[in-house]
Amino acid sequence: MPGWVEHSYGYHGDDGQKFGANKTPGRWATWAEGDVIGCGVDTERRAIWYTRNGTLLGDAFANVTEDLLCPVVGFHSNGERVRINFGLTPFVYAGPGAEVQAPVLEAR
């Protein structure tokens, strides 16, 4: 599951817990069918934040040291489904930080 492996981060919908290095204190609400969960990265503040149904929950992780992050979704049971929006349609959350920016990749 996201956050259970080193260098990964996750907000788990079954218990509202955050898993990963430098998580912020507290637990958030659990998810229900039909909820829209958003996730963003603030590269200047080195933080990962989440939204639920268009409302900013706040930073889940601070002082993120990884420069390359990839989105991942973990499933617990058979039959679970998600729809993923990488910015091709408007986000439910339209606040600060919701702008889509293409990553800059360098050849090595």
Gaussian input, Z-matrix of N, CA and C with variables (Angstrom, degrees):
# hf/3-21g

backbone

0 1
 N
 C     1     B1
 C     2     B2     1     A1
 N     3     B3     2     A2     1     D1
 C     4     B4     3     A3     2     D2
 C     5     B5     4     A4     3     D3
 N     6     B6     5     A5     4     D4
 C     7     B7     6     A6     5     D5
 C     8     B8     7     A7     6     D6
 N     9     B9     8     A8     7     D7
 C    10    B10     9     A9     8     D8
 C    11    B11    10    A10     9     D9
 N    12    B12    11    A11    10    D10
 C    13    B13    12    A12    11    D11
 C    14    B14    13    A13    12    D12
 N    15    B15    14    A14    13    D13
 C    16    B16    15    A15    14    D14
 C    17    B17    16    A16    15    D15
 N    18    B18    17    A17    16    D16
 C    19    B19    18    A18    17    D17
 C    20    B20    19    A19    18    D18
 N    21    B21    20    A20    19    D19
 C    22    B22    21    A21    20    D20
 C    23    B23    22    A22    21    D21
 N    24    B24    23    A23    22    D22
 C    25    B25    24    A24    23    D23
 C    26    B26    25    A25    24    D24
 N    27    B27    26    A26    25    D25
 C    28    B28    27    A27    26    D26
 C    29    B29    28    A28    27    D27
 N    30    B30    29    A29    28    D28
 C    31    B31    30    A30    29    D29
 C    32    B32    31    A31    30    D30
 N    33    B33    32    A32    31    D31
 C    34    B34    33    A33    32    D32
 C    35    B35    34    A34    33    D33
 N    36    B36    35    A35    34    D34
 C    37    B37    36    A36    35    D35
 C    38    B38    37    A37    36    D36
 N    39    B39    38    A38    37    D37
 C    40    B40    39    A39    38    D38
 C    41    B41    40    A40    39    D39
 N    42    B42    41    A41    40    D40
 C    43    B43    42    A42    41    D41
 C    44    B44    43    A43    42    D42
 N    45    B45    44    A44    43    D43
 C    46    B46    45    A45    44    D44
 C    47    B47    46    A46    45    D45
 N    48    B48    47    A47    46    D46
 C    49    B49    48    A48    47    D47
 C    50    B50    49    A49    48    D48
 N    51    B51    50    A50    49    D49
 C    52    B52    51    A51    50    D50
 C    53    B53    52    A52    51    D51
 N    54    B54    53    A53    52    D52
 C    55    B55    54    A54    53    D53
 C    56    B56    55    A55    54    D54
 N    57    B57    56    A56    55    D55
 C    58    B58    57    A57    56    D56
 C    59    B59    58    A58    57    D57
 N    60    B60    59    A59    58    D58
 C    61    B61    60    A60    59    D59
 C    62    B62    61    A61    60    D60
 N    63    B63    62    A62    61    D61
 C    64    B64    63    A63    62    D62
 C    65    B65    64    A64    63    D63
 N    66    B66    65    A65    64    D64
 C    67    B67    66    A66    65    D65
 C    68    B68    67    A67    66    D66
 N    69    B69    68    A68    67    D67
 C    70    B70    69    A69    68    D68
 C    71    B71    70    A70    69    D69
 N    72    B72    71    A71    70    D70
 C    73    B73    72    A72    71    D71
 C    74    B74    73    A73    72    D72
 N    75    B75    74    A74    73    D73
 C    76    B76    75    A75    74    D74
 C    77    B77    76    A76    75    D75
 N    78    B78    77    A77    76    D76
 C    79    B79    78    A78    77    D77
 C    80    B80    79    A79    78    D78
 N    81    B81    80    A80    79    D79
 C    82    B82    81    A81    80    D80
 C    83    B83    82    A82    81    D81
 N    84    B84    83    A83    82    D82
 C    85    B85    84    A84    83    D83
 C    86    B86    85    A85    84    D84
 N    87    B87    86    A86    85    D85
 C    88    B88    87    A87    86    D86
 C    89    B89    88    A88    87    D87
 N    90    B90    89    A89    88    D88
 C    91    B91    90    A90    89    D89
 C    92    B92    91    A91    90    D90
 N    93    B93    92    A92    91    D91
 C    94    B94    93    A93    92    D92
 C    95    B95    94    A94    93    D93
 N    96    B96    95    A95    94    D94
 C    97    B97    96    A96    95    D95
 C    98    B98    97    A97    96    D96
 N    99    B99    98    A98    97    D97
 C   100   B100    99    A99    98    D98
 C   101   B101   100   A100    99    D99
 N   102   B102   101   A101   100   D100
 C   103   B103   102   A102   101   D101
 C   104   B104   103   A103   102   D102
 N   105   B105   104   A104   103   D103
 C   106   B106   105   A105   104   D104
 C   107   B107   106   A106   105   D105
 N   108   B108   107   A107   106   D106
 C   109   B109   108   A108   107   D107
 C   110   B110   109   A109   108   D108
 N   111   B111   110   A110   109   D109
 C   112   B112   111   A111   110   D110
 C   113   B113   112   A112   111   D111
 N   114   B114   113   A113   112   D112
 C   115   B115   114   A114   113   D113
 C   116   B116   115   A115   114   D114
 N   117   B117   116   A116   115   D115
 C   118   B118   117   A117   116   D116
 C   119   B119   118   A118   117   D117
 N   120   B120   119   A119   118   D118
 C   121   B121   120   A120   119   D119
 C   122   B122   121   A121   120   D120
 N   123   B123   122   A122   121   D121
 C   124   B124   123   A123   122   D122
 C   125   B125   124   A124   123   D123
 N   126   B126   125   A125   124   D124
 C   127   B127   126   A126   125   D125
 C   128   B128   127   A127   126   D126
 N   129   B129   128   A128   127   D127
 C   130   B130   129   A129   128   D128
 C   131   B131   130   A130   129   D129
 N   132   B132   131   A131   130   D130
 C   133   B133   132   A132   131   D131
 C   134   B134   133   A133   132   D132
 N   135   B135   134   A134   133   D133
 C   136   B136   135   A135   134   D134
 C   137   B137   136   A136   135   D135
 N   138   B138   137   A137   136   D136
 C   139   B139   138   A138   137   D137
 C   140   B140   139   A139   138   D138
 N   141   B141   140   A140   139   D139
 C   142   B142   141   A141   140   D140
 C   143   B143   142   A142   141   D141
 N   144   B144   143   A143   142   D142
 C   145   B145   144   A144   143   D143
 C   146   B146   145   A145   144   D144
 N   147   B147   146   A146   145   D145
 C   148   B148   147   A147   146   D146
 C   149   B149   148   A148   147   D147
 N   150   B150   149   A149   148   D148
 C   151   B151   150   A150   149   D149
 C   152   B152   151   A151   150   D150
 N   153   B153   152   A152   151   D151
 C   154   B154   153   A153   152   D152
 C   155   B155   154   A154   153   D153
 N   156   B156   155   A155   154   D154
 C   157   B157   156   A156   155   D155
 C   158   B158   157   A157   156   D156
 N   159   B159   158   A158   157   D157
 C   160   B160   159   A159   158   D158
 C   161   B161   160   A160   159   D159
 N   162   B162   161   A161   160   D160
 C   163   B163   162   A162   161   D161
 C   164   B164   163   A163   162   D162
 N   165   B165   164   A164   163   D163
 C   166   B166   165   A165   164   D164
 C   167   B167   166   A166   165   D165
 N   168   B168   167   A167   166   D166
 C   169   B169   168   A168   167   D167
 C   170   B170   169   A169   168   D168
 N   171   B171   170   A170   169   D169
 C   172   B172   171   A171   170   D170
 C   173   B173   172   A172   171   D171
 N   174   B174   173   A173   172   D172
 C   175   B175   174   A174   173   D173
 C   176   B176   175   A175   174   D174
 N   177   B177   176   A176   175   D175
 C   178   B178   177   A177   176   D176
 C   179   B179   178   A178   177   D177
 N   180   B180   179   A179   178   D178
 C   181   B181   180   A180   179   D179
 C   182   B182   181   A181   180   D180
 N   183   B183   182   A182   181   D181
 C   184   B184   183   A183   182   D182
 C   185   B185   184   A184   183   D183
 N   186   B186   185   A185   184   D184
 C   187   B187   186   A186   185   D185
 C   188   B188   187   A187   186   D186
 N   189   B189   188   A188   187   D187
 C   190   B190   189   A189   188   D188
 C   191   B191   190   A190   189   D189
 N   192   B192   191   A191   190   D190
 C   193   B193   192   A192   191   D191
 C   194   B194   193   A193   192   D192
 N   195   B195   194   A194   193   D193
 C   196   B196   195   A195   194   D194
 C   197   B197   196   A196   195   D195
 N   198   B198   197   A197   196   D196
 C   199   B199   198   A198   197   D197
 C   200   B200   199   A199   198   D198
 N   201   B201   200   A200   199   D199
 C   202   B202   201   A201   200   D200
 C   203   B203   202   A202   201   D201
 N   204   B204   203   A203   202   D202
 C   205   B205   204   A204   203   D203
 C   206   B206   205   A205   204   D204
 N   207   B207   206   A206   205   D205
 C   208   B208   207   A207   206   D206
 C   209   B209   208   A208   207   D207
 N   210   B210   209   A209   208   D208
 C   211   B211   210   A210   209   D209
 C   212   B212   211   A211   210   D210
 N   213   B213   212   A212   211   D211
 C   214   B214   213   A213   212   D212
 C   215   B215   214   A214   213   D213
 N   216   B216   215   A215   214   D214
 C   217   B217   216   A216   215   D215
 C   218   B218   217   A217   216   D216
 N   219   B219   218   A218   217   D217
 C   220   B220   219   A219   218   D218
 C   221   B221   220   A220   219   D219
 N   222   B222   221   A221   220   D220
 C   223   B223   222   A222   221   D221
 C   224   B224   223   A223   222   D222
 N   225   B225   224   A224   223   D223
 C   226   B226   225   A225   224   D224
 C   227   B227   226   A226   225   D225
 N   228   B228   227   A227   226   D226
 C   229   B229   228   A228   227   D227
 C   230   B230   229   A229   228   D228
 N   231   B231   230   A230   229   D229
 C   232   B232   231   A231   230   D230
 C   233   B233   232   A232   231   D231
 N   234   B234   233   A233   232   D232
 C   235   B235   234   A234   233   D233
 C   236   B236   235   A235   234   D234
 N   237   B237   236   A236   235   D235
 C   238   B238   237   A237   236   D236
 C   239   B239   238   A238   237   D237
 N   240   B240   239   A239   238   D238
 C   241   B241   240   A240   239   D239
 C   242   B242   241   A241   240   D240
 N   243   B243   242   A242   241   D241
 C   244   B244   243   A243   242   D242
 C   245   B245   244   A244   243   D243
 N   246   B246   245   A245   244   D244
 C   247   B247   246   A246   245   D245
 C   248   B248   247   A247   246   D246
 N   249   B249   248   A248   247   D247
 C   250   B250   249   A249   248   D248
 C   251   B251   250   A250   249   D249
 N   252   B252   251   A251   250   D250
 C   253   B253   252   A252   251   D251
 C   254   B254   253   A253   252   D252
 N   255   B255   254   A254   253   D253
 C   256   B256   255   A255   254   D254
 C   257   B257   256   A256   255   D255
 N   258   B258   257   A257   256   D256
 C   259   B259   258   A258   257   D257
 C   260   B260   259   A259   258   D258
 N   261   B261   260   A260   259   D259
 C   262   B262   261   A261   260   D260
 C   263   B263   262   A262   261   D261
 N   264   B264   263   A263   262   D262
 C   265   B265   264   A264   263   D263
 C   266   B266   265   A265   264   D264
 N   267   B267   266   A266   265   D265
 C   268   B268   267   A267   266   D266
 C   269   B269   268   A268   267   D267
 N   270   B270   269   A269   268   D268
 C   271   B271   270   A270   269   D269
 C   272   B272   271   A271   270   D270
 N   273   B273   272   A272   271   D271
 C   274   B274   273   A273   272   D272
 C   275   B275   274   A274   273   D273
 N   276   B276   275   A275   274   D274
 C   277   B277   276   A276   275   D275
 C   278   B278   277   A277   276   D276
 N   279   B279   278   A278   277   D277
 C   280   B280   279   A279   278   D278
 C   281   B281   280   A280   279   D279
 N   282   B282   281   A281   280   D280
 C   283   B283   282   A282   281   D281
 C   284   B284   283   A283   282   D282
 N   285   B285   284   A284   283   D283
 C   286   B286   285   A285   284   D284
 C   287   B287   286   A286   285   D285
 N   288   B288   287   A287   286   D286
 C   289   B289   288   A288   287   D287
 C   290   B290   289   A289   288   D288
 N   291   B291   290   A290   289   D289
 C   292   B292   291   A291   290   D290
 C   293   B293   292   A292   291   D291
 N   294   B294   293   A293   292   D292
 C   295   B295   294   A294   293   D293
 C   296   B296   295   A295   294   D294
 N   297   B297   296   A296   295   D295
 C   298   B298   297   A297   296   D296
 C   299   B299   298   A298   297   D297
 N   300   B300   299   A299   298   D298
 C   301   B301   300   A300   299   D299
 C   302   B302   301   A301   300   D300
 N   303   B303   302   A302   301   D301
 C   304   B304   303   A303   302   D302
 C   305   B305   304   A304   303   D303
 N   306   B306   305   A305   304   D304
 C   307   B307   306   A306   305   D305
 C   308   B308   307   A307   306   D306
 N   309   B309   308   A308   307   D307
 C   310   B310   309   A309   308   D308
 C   311   B311   310   A310   309   D309
 N   312   B312   311   A311   310   D310
 C   313   B313   312   A312   311   D311
 C   314   B314   313   A313   312   D312
 N   315   B315   314   A314   313   D313
 C   316   B316   315   A315   314   D314
 C   317   B317   316   A316   315   D315
 N   318   B318   317   A317   316   D316
 C   319   B319   318   A318   317   D317
 C   320   B320   319   A319   318   D318
 N   321   B321   320   A320   319   D319
 C   322   B322   321   A321   320   D320
 C   323   B323   322   A322   321   D321

   B1=1.4544
   B2=1.5397
   B3=1.3263
   B4=1.4648
   B5=1.5368
   B6=1.3111
   B7=1.4551
   B8=1.5128
   B9=1.3048
   B10=1.4647
   B11=1.5224
   B12=1.3272
   B13=1.4489
   B14=1.5280
   B15=1.3221
   B16=1.4583
   B17=1.5317
   B18=1.3165
   B19=1.4665
   B20=1.5285
   B21=1.3250
   B22=1.4685
   B23=1.5260
   B24=1.3339
   B25=1.4619
   B26=1.5161
   B27=1.3260
   B28=1.4502
   B29=1.5181
   B30=1.3261
   B31=1.4627
   B32=1.5185
   B33=1.3195
   B34=1.4640
   B35=1.5251
   B36=1.3170
   B37=1.4564
   B38=1.5081
   B39=1.3360
   B40=1.4650
   B41=1.5237
   B42=1.3385
   B43=1.4689
   B44=1.5311
   B45=1.3368
   B46=1.4590
   B47=1.5173
   B48=1.3197
   B49=1.4597
   B50=1.5206
   B51=1.3374
   B52=1.4615
   B53=1.5235
   B54=1.3169
   B55=1.4582
   B56=1.5143
   B57=1.3162
   B58=1.4517
   B59=1.5110
   B60=1.3242
   B61=1.4622
   B62=1.5234
   B63=1.3128
   B64=1.4702
   B65=1.5251
   B66=1.3441
   B67=1.4701
   B68=1.5270
   B69=1.3167
   B70=1.4582
   B71=1.5277
   B72=1.3285
   B73=1.4635
   B74=1.5261
   B75=1.3145
   B76=1.4554
   B77=1.5109
   B78=1.3096
   B79=1.4578
   B80=1.5195
   B81=1.3151
   B82=1.4619
   B83=1.5160
   B84=1.3141
   B85=1.4679
   B86=1.5290
   B87=1.3175
   B88=1.4547
   B89=1.5248
   B90=1.3258
   B91=1.4597
   B92=1.5119
   B93=1.3237
   B94=1.4651
   B95=1.5263
   B96=1.3084
   B97=1.4611
   B98=1.5212
   B99=1.3199
   B100=1.4613
   B101=1.5227
   B102=1.3405
   B103=1.4624
   B104=1.5230
   B105=1.3271
   B106=1.4548
   B107=1.5254
   B108=1.3252
   B109=1.4543
   B110=1.5203
   B111=1.3117
   B112=1.4595
   B113=1.5155
   B114=1.3143
   B115=1.4606
   B116=1.5184
   B117=1.3194
   B118=1.4548
   B119=1.5112
   B120=1.3202
   B121=1.4539
   B122=1.5219
   B123=1.3142
   B124=1.4605
   B125=1.5196
   B126=1.3251
   B127=1.4627
   B128=1.5299
   B129=1.3268
   B130=1.4689
   B131=1.5192
   B132=1.3337
   B133=1.4686
   B134=1.5214
   B135=1.3458
   B136=1.4713
   B137=1.5279
   B138=1.3381
   B139=1.4648
   B140=1.5303
   B141=1.3359
   B142=1.4688
   B143=1.5178
   B144=1.3401
   B145=1.4659
   B146=1.5203
   B147=1.3468
   B148=1.4687
   B149=1.5266
   B150=1.3415
   B151=1.4655
   B152=1.5269
   B153=1.3205
   B154=1.4703
   B155=1.5199
   B156=1.3177
   B157=1.4665
   B158=1.5231
   B159=1.3330
   B160=1.4631
   B161=1.5060
   B162=1.3249
   B163=1.4628
   B164=1.5233
   B165=1.3165
   B166=1.4594
   B167=1.5241
   B168=1.3309
   B169=1.4674
   B170=1.5211
   B171=1.3161
   B172=1.4560
   B173=1.5092
   B174=1.3340
   B175=1.4539
   B176=1.5174
   B177=1.3148
   B178=1.4581
   B179=1.5177
   B180=1.3314
   B181=1.4572
   B182=1.5221
   B183=1.3302
   B184=1.4603
   B185=1.5214
   B186=1.3092
   B187=1.4688
   B188=1.5307
   B189=1.3180
   B190=1.4693
   B191=1.5268
   B192=1.3131
   B193=1.4641
   B194=1.5273
   B195=1.3218
   B196=1.4675
   B197=1.5307
   B198=1.3174
   B199=1.4653
   B200=1.5191
   B201=1.3205
   B202=1.4592
   B203=1.5246
   B204=1.3201
   B205=1.4648
   B206=1.5188
   B207=1.3223
   B208=1.4602
   B209=1.5182
   B210=1.3384
   B211=1.4648
   B212=1.5236
   B213=1.3218
   B214=1.4625
   B215=1.5286
   B216=1.3177
   B217=1.4646
   B218=1.5192
   B219=1.3324
   B220=1.4538
   B221=1.5197
   B222=1.3209
   B223=1.4578
   B224=1.5160
   B225=1.3186
   B226=1.4594
   B227=1.5183
   B228=1.3063
   B229=1.4631
   B230=1.5242
   B231=1.3300
   B232=1.4573
   B233=1.5244
   B234=1.3051
   B235=1.4547
   B236=1.5153
   B237=1.3168
   B238=1.4654
   B239=1.5242
   B240=1.3380
   B241=1.4550
   B242=1.5176
   B243=1.3200
   B244=1.4623
   B245=1.5158
   B246=1.3063
   B247=1.4616
   B248=1.5225
   B249=1.3044
   B250=1.4625
   B251=1.5217
   B252=1.3264
   B253=1.4603
   B254=1.5288
   B255=1.3165
   B256=1.4548
   B257=1.5278
   B258=1.3252
   B259=1.4506
   B260=1.5100
   B261=1.3202
   B262=1.4692
   B263=1.5200
   B264=1.3251
   B265=1.4648
   B266=1.5188
   B267=1.3244
   B268=1.4666
   B269=1.5266
   B270=1.3400
   B271=1.4561
   B272=1.5261
   B273=1.3149
   B274=1.4550
   B275=1.5230
   B276=1.3299
   B277=1.4735
   B278=1.5141
   B279=1.3266
   B280=1.4606
   B281=1.5227
   B282=1.3319
   B283=1.4633
   B284=1.5150
   B285=1.3387
   B286=1.4732
   B287=1.5188
   B288=1.3123
   B289=1.4498
   B290=1.5161
   B291=1.3326
   B292=1.4624
   B293=1.5223
   B294=1.3176
   B295=1.4574
   B296=1.5197
   B297=1.3051
   B298=1.4561
   B299=1.5169
   B300=1.3189
   B301=1.4576
   B302=1.5221
   B303=1.3095
   B304=1.4644
   B305=1.5229
   B306=1.3215
   B307=1.4642
   B308=1.5207
   B309=1.3020
   B310=1.4421
   B311=1.5232
   B312=1.3142
   B313=1.4614
   B314=1.5121
   B315=1.3037
   B316=1.4601
   B317=1.5163
   B318=1.3198
   B319=1.4674
   B320=1.5113
   B321=1.3212
   B322=1.4771
   B323=1.4900
   A1=109.76
   A2=116.88
   A3=119.43
   A4=110.72
   A5=114.47
   A6=120.90
   A7=114.26
   A8=117.51
   A9=120.95
   A10=111.28
   A11=116.66
   A12=122.77
   A13=107.94
   A14=116.02
   A15=120.25
   A16=110.76
   A17=116.36
   A18=124.90
   A19=112.01
   A20=117.87
   A21=120.88
   A22=108.14
   A23=115.11
   A24=121.75
   A25=108.48
   A26=116.96
   A27=118.50
   A28=113.74
   A29=115.38
   A30=124.94
   A31=104.64
   A32=116.89
   A33=121.95
   A34=110.79
   A35=115.21
   A36=121.49
   A37=115.08
   A38=117.91
   A39=119.15
   A40=112.89
   A41=117.31
   A42=119.65
   A43=113.66
   A44=118.46
   A45=121.96
   A46=114.34
   A47=117.08
   A48=119.80
   A49=111.81
   A50=113.97
   A51=122.26
   A52=107.56
   A53=116.55
   A54=121.80
   A55=109.37
   A56=116.56
   A57=122.77
   A58=110.02
   A59=115.76
   A60=121.49
   A61=111.08
   A62=116.07
   A63=123.59
   A64=113.54
   A65=116.23
   A66=118.80
   A67=109.42
   A68=115.17
   A69=120.55
   A70=108.91
   A71=117.27
   A72=119.42
   A73=113.00
   A74=115.20
   A75=121.60
   A76=113.81
   A77=112.98
   A78=123.36
   A79=107.37
   A80=116.57
   A81=120.66
   A82=110.20
   A83=115.40
   A84=121.25
   A85=110.75
   A86=115.57
   A87=120.12
   A88=108.26
   A89=116.13
   A90=121.21
   A91=110.29
   A92=113.96
   A93=121.19
   A94=107.88
   A95=116.08
   A96=120.22
   A97=109.10
   A98=116.08
   A99=121.84
   A100=114.10
   A101=117.91
   A102=119.83
   A103=110.27
   A104=115.49
   A105=122.37
   A106=106.75
   A107=115.88
   A108=121.56
   A109=108.44
   A110=115.62
   A111=121.09
   A112=110.05
   A113=115.42
   A114=121.30
   A115=108.13
   A116=116.15
   A117=120.56
   A118=110.88
   A119=114.66
   A120=121.83
   A121=108.39
   A122=116.38
   A123=122.01
   A124=106.49
   A125=116.63
   A126=120.54
   A127=112.23
   A128=117.61
   A129=119.67
   A130=111.11
   A131=117.12
   A132=120.99
   A133=112.60
   A134=116.89
   A135=122.32
   A136=110.34
   A137=116.12
   A138=122.17
   A139=110.36
   A140=115.08
   A141=122.52
   A142=106.59
   A143=116.03
   A144=120.50
   A145=110.33
   A146=115.02
   A147=121.39
   A148=110.69
   A149=113.63
   A150=121.16
   A151=108.19
   A152=114.92
   A153=120.88
   A154=107.18
   A155=116.27
   A156=122.75
   A157=112.40
   A158=116.03
   A159=121.29
   A160=115.12
   A161=118.99
   A162=122.61
   A163=109.46
   A164=116.11
   A165=120.83
   A166=110.01
   A167=116.33
   A168=121.11
   A169=110.68
   A170=116.74
   A171=121.55
   A172=111.69
   A173=114.07
   A174=119.73
   A175=109.80
   A176=115.91
   A177=121.24
   A178=110.58
   A179=116.36
   A180=121.22
   A181=109.15
   A182=115.78
   A183=122.17
   A184=109.16
   A185=115.48
   A186=120.79
   A187=112.24
   A188=115.52
   A189=121.42
   A190=107.71
   A191=116.36
   A192=120.01
   A193=113.52
   A194=117.96
   A195=120.85
   A196=110.27
   A197=115.18
   A198=120.51
   A199=112.64
   A200=117.40
   A201=121.49
   A202=108.40
   A203=115.97
   A204=122.01
   A205=108.71
   A206=116.73
   A207=122.41
   A208=109.16
   A209=118.01
   A210=119.52
   A211=111.61
   A212=115.53
   A213=121.46
   A214=108.60
   A215=115.92
   A216=122.13
   A217=107.07
   A218=116.85
   A219=121.11
   A220=110.34
   A221=116.57
   A222=122.12
   A223=110.09
   A224=115.28
   A225=121.42
   A226=112.39
   A227=117.16
   A228=120.98
   A229=111.43
   A230=115.94
   A231=120.81
   A232=109.96
   A233=116.14
   A234=120.99
   A235=114.72
   A236=118.93
   A237=120.21
   A238=109.09
   A239=115.47
   A240=120.48
   A241=109.87
   A242=115.65
   A243=121.96
   A244=108.98
   A245=115.23
   A246=122.68
   A247=105.41
   A248=117.61
   A249=121.65
   A250=109.48
   A251=115.84
   A252=122.55
   A253=108.09
   A254=116.75
   A255=121.28
   A256=111.16
   A257=117.18
   A258=121.26
   A259=115.24
   A260=118.00
   A261=119.69
   A262=111.26
   A263=117.23
   A264=122.54
   A265=106.96
   A266=118.33
   A267=119.55
   A268=112.06
   A269=115.12
   A270=121.00
   A271=109.90
   A272=117.86
   A273=121.95
   A274=109.16
   A275=116.85
   A276=122.58
   A277=107.83
   A278=116.65
   A279=120.33
   A280=112.02
   A281=117.18
   A282=121.43
   A283=112.76
   A284=114.91
   A285=119.86
   A286=111.69
   A287=115.73
   A288=121.15
   A289=114.10
   A290=117.91
   A291=120.62
   A292=113.15
   A293=117.06
   A294=119.76
   A295=109.56
   A296=116.30
   A297=121.28
   A298=108.14
   A299=114.90
   A300=120.03
   A301=108.63
   A302=115.78
   A303=119.45
   A304=108.75
   A305=116.46
   A306=118.04
   A307=111.55
   A308=115.78
   A309=121.77
   A310=106.74
   A311=116.45
   A312=121.08
   A313=109.16
   A314=114.97
   A315=120.21
   A316=109.28
   A317=115.75
   A318=119.73
   A319=108.18
   A320=115.41
   A321=119.95
   A322=109.85
   D1=149.42
   D2=178.34
   D3=-56.21
   D4=132.34
   D5=179.93
   D6=93.43
   D7=-14.36
   D8=178.78
   D9=-85.93
   D10=-12.94
   D11=-179.06
   D12=-112.92
   D13=141.37
   D14=179.86
   D15=-53.24
   D16=141.78
   D17=179.91
   D18=69.34
   D19=22.93
   D20=173.33
   D21=-127.13
   D22=160.01
   D23=-175.45
   D24=-137.69
   D25=142.75
   D26=179.27
   D27=-156.30
   D28=144.43
   D29=170.70
   D30=-111.11
   D31=112.28
   D32=-173.42
   D33=-92.28
   D34=127.90
   D35=-176.01
   D36=-75.19
   D37=-19.68
   D38=-177.08
   D39=-76.46
   D40=-29.47
   D41=-177.96
   D42=-131.87
   D43=-2.05
   D44=177.85
   D45=75.28
   D46=9.57
   D47=-178.96
   D48=-87.55
   D49=153.86
   D50=175.44
   D51=-105.26
   D52=136.22
   D53=-179.37
   D54=-125.85
   D55=130.28
   D56=179.17
   D57=141.32
   D58=171.48
   D59=-178.78
   D60=-67.79
   D61=145.24
   D62=174.83
   D63=57.92
   D64=38.86
   D65=177.85
   D66=-70.92
   D67=150.19
   D68=177.67
   D69=-80.58
   D70=156.86
   D71=-176.94
   D72=-67.15
   D73=156.79
   D74=173.38
   D75=93.35
   D76=168.63
   D77=179.58
   D78=-117.74
   D79=147.45
   D80=178.18
   D81=-106.06
   D82=176.34
   D83=-179.08
   D84=-63.81
   D85=150.01
   D86=173.35
   D87=-78.25
   D88=164.04
   D89=-178.55
   D90=-92.74
   D91=156.33
   D92=174.05
   D93=-128.42
   D94=160.32
   D95=178.85
   D96=-56.35
   D97=133.53
   D98=180.00
   D99=94.15
   D100=-11.92
   D101=177.63
   D102=-64.94
   D103=150.24
   D104=175.86
   D105=-113.77
   D106=115.49
   D107=-179.40
   D108=-105.83
   D109=129.51
   D110=177.75
   D111=-114.70
   D112=152.76
   D113=178.72
   D114=-139.58
   D115=136.65
   D116=178.40
   D117=-139.06
   D118=161.68
   D119=178.43
   D120=-123.18
   D121=127.42
   D122=174.46
   D123=-100.57
   D124=101.86
   D125=-174.11
   D126=-70.86
   D127=-26.53
   D128=178.39
   D129=-72.77
   D130=-42.63
   D131=-179.84
   D132=-88.89
   D133=-7.23
   D134=-178.89
   D135=58.99
   D136=47.50
   D137=-176.92
   D138=-128.18
   D139=151.76
   D140=172.85
   D141=-114.95
   D142=127.96
   D143=-177.92
   D144=-123.87
   D145=162.14
   D146=-178.38
   D147=-133.20
   D148=156.05
   D149=172.48
   D150=-128.44
   D151=157.81
   D152=174.36
   D153=-135.61
   D154=119.61
   D155=-179.84
   D156=52.93
   D157=39.96
   D158=175.51
   D159=85.36
   D160=0.06
   D161=179.59
   D162=-106.52
   D163=129.41
   D164=179.37
   D165=-68.06
   D166=123.35
   D167=175.57
   D168=-85.15
   D169=-29.16
   D170=179.40
   D171=117.22
   D172=-172.10
   D173=178.83
   D174=-74.42
   D175=132.80
   D176=174.25
   D177=-98.43
   D178=-27.71
   D179=-177.70
   D180=-139.94
   D181=137.94
   D182=178.87
   D183=-120.53
   D184=162.49
   D185=178.04
   D186=52.36
   D187=46.14
   D188=178.73
   D189=-70.96
   D190=123.82
   D191=-174.16
   D192=-93.09
   D193=-18.86
   D194=-178.20
   D195=-72.67
   D196=136.70
   D197=176.68
   D198=-92.16
   D199=-21.85
   D200=179.57
   D201=-120.71
   D202=114.77
   D203=178.59
   D204=-119.50
   D205=143.31
   D206=179.01
   D207=-123.44
   D208=137.76
   D209=178.83
   D210=-68.57
   D211=144.30
   D212=178.58
   D213=-148.61
   D214=147.36
   D215=175.90
   D216=-126.10
   D217=131.56
   D218=177.80
   D219=-105.88
   D220=139.78
   D221=179.06
   D222=-113.88
   D223=143.52
   D224=-178.47
   D225=-99.69
   D226=-36.99
   D227=-172.72
   D228=-131.62
   D229=158.15
   D230=174.17
   D231=-62.47
   D232=145.42
   D233=174.92
   D234=88.51
   D235=-4.56
   D236=177.85
   D237=-72.90
   D238=146.95
   D239=-177.95
   D240=-138.92
   D241=150.67
   D242=172.63
   D243=-138.76
   D244=159.71
   D245=170.10
   D246=-119.29
   D247=130.35
   D248=-174.88
   D249=-111.75
   D250=134.25
   D251=179.88
   D252=-120.13
   D253=112.66
   D254=177.03
   D255=-97.67
   D256=24.99
   D257=175.48
   D258=101.90
   D259=6.44
   D260=178.68
   D261=-76.26
   D262=-24.29
   D263=171.99
   D264=-122.45
   D265=159.34
   D266=-177.41
   D267=-58.46
   D268=143.69
   D269=176.04
   D270=-76.20
   D271=152.49
   D272=174.23
   D273=-66.36
   D274=-40.32
   D275=176.58
   D276=-87.65
   D277=125.57
   D278=-177.92
   D279=-119.79
   D280=16.33
   D281=-177.46
   D282=-79.31
   D283=-170.00
   D284=179.80
   D285=-57.23
   D286=138.58
   D287=177.79
   D288=90.43
   D289=-1.99
   D290=-176.01
   D291=-87.08
   D292=2.44
   D293=179.87
   D294=-70.94
   D295=140.29
   D296=177.76
   D297=-89.91
   D298=127.21
   D299=177.50
   D300=-125.16
   D301=131.48
   D302=177.98
   D303=-70.04
   D304=137.22
   D305=178.80
   D306=-68.04
   D307=149.74
   D308=176.52
   D309=-99.24
   D310=116.53
   D311=-178.73
   D312=-108.41
   D313=135.10
   D314=179.04
   D315=-107.95
   D316=138.66
   D317=175.67
   D318=-75.25
   D319=139.46
   D320=179.50
   D321=-121.24

